[in-house]
Amino acid sequence: MAFLRQWLLGVVSCAFLVSLLDQLTPEGSVRKLARFSGGLVLILCMLRPLGTAEPRELALDLDGLSADRAALEEQYRDVSGQSLAAVIAERTGAYIEDKAHALGTEVTAEVTVREEDGAFIPDRAVLFGEENAELSVLLTQELGIAPEKQEWRAER
């Protein structure tokens, strides 16, 4: 931040001096020459940081950037996978509740999923409500949730 402040102060000071010189210079070819020279000085003031920077500072750290990119991609995949798993679990729970309602039973479902070959598959279901054998069979046939992974509870 100090570097930026110093650079900006230098550019503003240079612009002030060039402007003052422009106002004090008489009309004619001398003024044109002074404006041209002042413009060059102002450009040099603006580009001064490029002349003082060391080549090592200007070189890109491609290995570091590549490693950072890979880490960010992995983090994104993890977050994306967790979000997708949560959506699938929520929608599967809603599907189970709809099926139970169609069978005349009120059930609240909490589903957990597992990842298999890059896809999220319903693994367990905790069902709150009266146990229904027909719904249990439906869960096994349609969603692949084995009866031993279906946990029925009377209350939440």
C-alpha positions in Angstrom: 0.0 0.0 0.0 2.9 2.3 0.8 4.3 1.7 -2.7 1.1 2.6 -4.3 0.8 5.8 -2.2 4.3 6.8 -3.1 3.8 6.1 -6.8 0.5 8.1 -6.9 2.1 11.0 -5.0 5.0 11.1 -7.5 2.6 11.1 -10.5 0.4 13.8 -9.0 3.5 15.9 -8.2 4.8 15.5 -11.7 1.4 16.4 -13.2 1.3 19.5 -11.0 4.7 20.6 -12.1 4.0 20.0 -15.7 0.8 21.9 -15.5 2.5 24.8 -13.7 5.3 24.8 -16.4 2.6 24.8 -19.1 0.9 27.9 -17.6 4.2 29.8 -17.2 5.4 29.1 -20.7 4.7 31.8 -23.4 2.6 31.1 -26.4 4.2 29.7 -29.6 6.6 27.0 -30.5 8.3 27.1 -27.0 4.9 26.2 -25.4 4.4 23.3 -27.8 7.9 22.0 -27.0 7.3 22.4 -23.3 4.0 20.5 -23.5 5.7 17.7 -25.5 8.5 17.5 -23.0 6.0 17.7 -20.0 4.0 14.8 -21.5 7.2 12.7 -21.8 8.1 13.5 -18.2 4.6 12.6 -17.0 4.8 9.2 -18.9 8.2 8.5 -17.4 6.8 9.2 -13.9 3.9 6.9 -14.5 6.2 4.1 -15.8 8.9 4.5 -13.2 7.8 1.4 -11.2 8.6 -0.8 -14.2 12.1 0.4 -14.3 12.7 -0.2 -10.6 11.1 -3.6 -10.4 13.4 -6.6 -10.4 12.9 -9.3 -13.1 12.3 -11.9 -10.3 9.4 -9.9 -9.1 7.9 -9.7 -12.6 8.3 -13.4 -13.4 5.2 -15.4 -12.9 5.3 -18.3 -10.4 3.6 -20.8 -12.8 4.2 -23.7 -10.5 2.7 -21.9 -7.5 -0.3 -20.8 -9.7 -0.8 -24.4 -11.0 -0.7 -25.8 -7.4 -3.1 -23.1 -6.2 -5.4 -23.8 -9.1 -5.4 -27.6 -8.5 -6.2 -27.0 -4.8 -9.0 -24.7 -5.6 -10.4 -27.2 -8.2 -10.3 -30.0 -5.6 -12.0 -27.7 -3.0 -14.7 -26.8 -5.5 -15.2 -30.5 -6.4 -15.6 -31.3 -2.7 -18.1 -28.5 -2.0 -20.0 -29.3 -5.2 -20.1 -33.0 -4.3 -21.4 -32.2 -0.8 -24.1 -29.9 -2.2 -25.1 -32.5 -4.8 -25.3 -35.2 -2.1 -27.4 -33.0 0.1 -29.8 -32.2 -2.8 -30.1 -35.9 -3.7 -30.8 -36.9 -0.1 -33.4 -34.1 0.3 -35.2 -35.0 -2.9 -35.1 -38.7 -2.1 -36.6 -38.0 1.3 -39.4 -36.0 -0.4 -40.0 -38.8 -2.8 -40.3 -41.3 0.0 -42.7 -39.0 1.8 -44.8 -38.7 -1.4 -44.9 -42.5 -1.8 -46.0 -42.9 1.8 -48.7 -40.3 1.4 -49.9 -42.2 -1.7 -50.1 -45.4 0.4 -52.1 -43.5 3.1 -49.3 -43.2 5.7 -47.7 -40.1 7.1 -43.9 -40.5 7.2 -41.0 -38.1 7.5 -37.8 -39.4 5.9 -34.2 -38.6 6.4 -32.0 -40.1 3.8 -28.2 -40.5 3.7 -26.4 -41.2 0.4 -23.1 -42.8 -0.5 -20.9 -42.1 -3.5 -20.4 -45.0 -5.9 -18.5 -44.6 -9.2 -19.0 -40.8 -9.0 -22.7 -41.0 -8.4 -24.6 -40.5 -5.2 -26.9 -43.4 -4.3 -29.4 -43.5 -1.4 -27.8 -45.7 1.3 -29.9 -45.4 4.5 -33.3 -44.1 5.5 -34.5 -43.1 8.9 -38.3 -43.0 8.7 -40.4 -41.3 11.4 -44.0 -42.6 11.5 -45.9 -45.8 11.6 -44.0 -48.7 10.0 -45.4 -49.7 6.6 -44.3 -53.0 5.0 -45.6 -52.0 1.6 -43.5 -48.8 1.7 -40.5 -50.8 2.9 -40.8 -53.1 -0.1 -41.1 -50.0 -2.4 -37.9 -48.5 -0.9 -36.0 -51.7 -1.6 -37.3 -52.1 -5.1 -37.2 -48.5 -6.4 -34.4 -47.0 -4.4 -32.3 -50.0 -3.5 -32.4 -49.3 0.2 -32.2 -52.7 1.9 -34.6 -53.4 4.7 -31.8 -53.6 7.3 -30.8 -50.0 6.3 -34.3 -48.7 6.9 -34.8 -47.5 10.4 -38.3 -46.9 11.5 -39.0 -44.7 14.5 -42.3 -43.8 16.1 -41.4 -40.1 16.8 -38.9 -37.6 15.7 
